[in-house]
Amino acid sequence: MLPIQGQTRPETAWCPRPGEAVRDGGFMSQFLSQRHKRIFETVVRDYIRTGEPVGSRNLADRYGLGLSPASIRKVLAELESLGLLSQAHASAGRAPTEEGFRVYVDHILKVEGLTAGPRAAIDLALSSPDGGEASIFGLLTRLLTELTSHVGLVMAPRGELLWLKRLYFVRLGPGQALAVLVTENGVIQNKVLAPPQDYGQDELNEVNVFLEGLESPYTLDGLKDTLVRAMGLEKNQFEEIFGRVLALASQAQEAVGNAPPAGGDIYMDDEGRGRLMEHPDFKDVEAMRALFRAFENKRRLIELLNEVTGGDRVRVVIGPSGQGGDGLALVASPYSGGLHGHGALGILGPRRLNYSEIVPVVDYAARVVSSLFKK
């Protein structure tokens, strides 16, 4: 077997959908035999359940693996050499490493369909929500907390991901312009901008003519990428007008992103935070400090949830201890905010999450919310 310890792996993993086949990719077939895979899965499941390192004697007695403790110890040592398990000292049991949890989620985790109880709770809570979007998001965070016993969180839709059929600008007066955004569904939004220069209407019309020539629909994010590429190809001829378009598009994107409900706003359940602070995984002072740092680092949470909005399924982010991740895990799913763009929802907890139970909850909640926004 070849060691994988030290190799760079992505911190996020796309989960299989409920009922979808596990992706037993090249890693599993190259490095792990069926015996190794079975013992590794048993260790991870036992550690998730108890929070205690797992010893060879317990594995032999509790799970009937058909192997002696000595044979199990040999496999555990090999899994440790691969960087999947760790051992505090020679006589201690072993626990999954950060890498081990990622391999478990990537290649072993089996996600079943959501059971009737949580499904009914989500359907009932979101069947006729009162109030506007903010109240829905608050309801969602509490619901996710109640169903998982971890911190429920929701990111409001990102306005810059709106699909636009048309975008044009009108001069309002000195130093002011109006951005008019027509979505793919025909909804019109108006945003007042303060451009970096006082553009006249003739200059804005040049921008409008350029935008009319674009293939629609497009997003403001995609528009900026198109402009940057075009500036590199036609720099001498079109640098001035493209610079003008880019400046106005950037302001429009910022205006849409900051409009209520603010794109990137995170709603987090306070009760869930309290529960998480009482979790045994955060019982020592240093772990508690790390947890507080994670709550304060909303910018990083927003970045991670923004990444999730670009996918179509639940994603798991497993953070490293002592490197900004602080031993936490984020399970999140994108949802469609209809005319408002796209957002993400999920739960935040320790790496020792019961992923097989939590992933279906997050997945189903996201699908129900998407249906709610469509209505």
C-alpha positions, 0 to 999 in steps of 0.5 A, a space after each residue: 500500500 502507498 501512503 497518502 498522508 501529506 497529499 493535498 485533497 480538497 476540503 469539500 466533498 459532494 455527497 451521494 444523493 439519497 439512494 445513489 450508489 457509493 462512488 468507490 473510486 480509484 482511491 478505494 480500489 488502489 489502497 483499501 482491500 474489502 477487509 480494510 474498508 470494512 474495519 475502517 467504516 466500523 471505526 468511523 461509525 463507532 467513533 461518530 456514535 461514542 466520540 471515543 477512540 476505538 480499540 481492536 478488542 472492542 471491535 472484535 467483541 462488539 461487531 463480530 468481524 470474524 477476526 482476532 484482535 491481533 489481525 484487527 490491530 494489524 489492519 488498524 496500523 496500516 490504516 494509520 500509516 495511510 493517514 486515515 486513523 490516528 492514535 494518541 499513544 501506543 495503548 490507546 484506541 484509534 480515531 478518524 483523522 481529518 483525511 479519514 473523515 473525507 475519505 469516509 464521506 467521499 467513498 463510503 457514506 451511504 445516504 438513505 432516504 429521509 424518514 417519515 418523521 423529519 419529512 413530516 416536520 419539514 413539510 408542516 413547518 414550511 407548508 404555510 410560512 408567515 411573514 417575508 423571507 427573513 421569517 422563512 430563513 429564521 424558521 429554517 434555522 430553528 427547524 434544522 437545529 431541532 432536527 439535527 441538534 446542531 447549528 442550523 444556518 441559511 444564506 439568503 439568495 445571492 442577487 448577482 446570480 439572477 439570470 438577466 434578459 436585459 440590463 441597461 443604464 440611464 443617467 439620473 443626474 451628476 454622478 448618478 445612474 439608474 441600473 435597470 435589470 430585467 430578469 429572465 422571468 420578466 421581473 424589473 429591478 431598478 438600482 441607483 448607482 454612483 459611477 466612478 465617473 460622471 458618465 453622460 447619457 451618450 456614454 451610457 448608451 454605448 454601454 447599452 448597445 454593447 449589452 444588447 449585443 450579448 446573448 441572454 440570459 446571463 448573470 452579473 457574475 458571468 458578465 464580468 468574466 465575459 468583459 474581462 476576457 474581451 478586454 484581453 482580446 480587444 484591449 486596444 480597440 475597446 478598452 475604454 468602453 469595456 472599462 466603463 461597462 465593467 465599472 457599471 456592472 460591478 456597481 450593479 452587482 454590488 447594489 443587487 447583492 446589498 439589496 434586501 434581502 442582502 445577498 450573502 446574509 447568513 441566518 444562524 440559530 442562536 439556540 443551536 449555537 448554545 447546544 453546540 457549545 455544550 457538545 462534548 467535542 468542545 468541552 476544553 477551553 481551546 476547543 471552545 475558543 476555536 468554536 467562537 472563532 468559527 462563529 465570528 468568521 462569517 466571511 469564511 462561512 459565506 465563501 463556503 456557502 457561495 461555493 455550494 450555490 454553484 452545485 446541485 446537491 449536498 456538500 460536506 466541508 470538513 475543517 482541519 483542527 488548528 488551521 481555521 477549520 477548528 475541527 468543524 464540519 459544514 453540511 450544506 445544500 444549494 436551493 433556488 430562490 426563484 426570482 431572487 437568485 440562489 442560496 444555501 442552507 445547512 448545519 454546522 457541527 463537529 466533524 463527528 457528525 452522523 452524516 448518514 442522518 443529517 445529509 437527507 435532512 439538509 437535502 430535503 429541506 433545500 428541495 422544499 424551500 426551492 419549491 416554496 420560492 417557486 410558488 
